[in-house]
Amino acid sequence: MPDQTLSQGSPPSRRLGGVELTPKSKIRDVLNHLGDKGREVLLKHGYDIGEGFVDVLSQYQTLQHAAETERLRDLDGLLEYVNSNQ
């Protein structure tokens, strides 16, 4: 599998099976990467996606923007967790 980023323009970060999550990655990328556990992990970091992920625009919000607007806590901790769990 060739190296790829989940979000274009993301600077190199930790690699995981050719896929990396960075502050430029989207909320949706975390969910896609972690599957069912993604909701729980995001909630632990303060980001409540709600039922059915109704707010479609939030799916495409970057992790960095979510942290800057205080919807997400401990961005570095989240990235470390996601990138260390396959």
N, C-alpha and C positions, 0 to 999 in steps of 0.2 A: 504494500500500500504506500503510495507516495505521501510525503509530508504535506499537510494542508492545515490551514487555520480555519476555525469556525467562522470567524468574521474577518473579512478582508481588511488589510491594513493593520492588523494586530502585530505588535512587536513580538519578537521571539520571547518565549517564556518556557516553563517546563513543558516537556513533550510527553505525550501519553498516547502510544499507539499511532503516532503520526498526527495526532490532533492536540492542540493546545488551547487552553482557556486563558484569557488575559483580561485586563480591565475593559478592553474594547469588545469583548464577547458579549453576547446578548443573554438576557434572562432565559430565553428559550433554549440557548445552548446548554445551560446548566441542566435544564429539565431533560433535554435530549440525551445528554451525557450520562446522567445518573438515573434516568428512568423514574420509577415510582418514588425512589428515595429523594429525588430532587426537590419535591415540594417540602418535605420535612427539613432538609438542609437549608433551603432558602428561608423557611420560617424561623429556624434557629438563628439565622443571621438578620432577622427582622423584616424579611420581605414576604408578605402574605399575598399569594397569587389568587386566593379565593377559589371558589368552586367553579370548575369548568374553564378557568382562565378566561373569563368573560371580557376583560379589558384587553382587547387584541393589541392595542398599541404598546402595552406594557411588555408583551412578549418580545418586542424588538428594542426595548430600552437597554442601553449598555449597562454593564455592571458598574462601571465608573460613574455614569450619570445617576444611577440608583443610589450609589453611596454618597455622591455630592448633594443629592436632594434628601438625604437622610431616610431613604426607604430601605436601605441596606446597611447593616453594620459589619465591621471587620472584613472589608473586602479582601485584604491579604490572607486572612484566615480561611475565608471561603475558597479562594483560588488554590491555596495550599491543599485544602481538603479534597477539592474536586480533582485537581491534577495528580493527587497521590492515590486516588481510588479508581480502579478500573472497572 
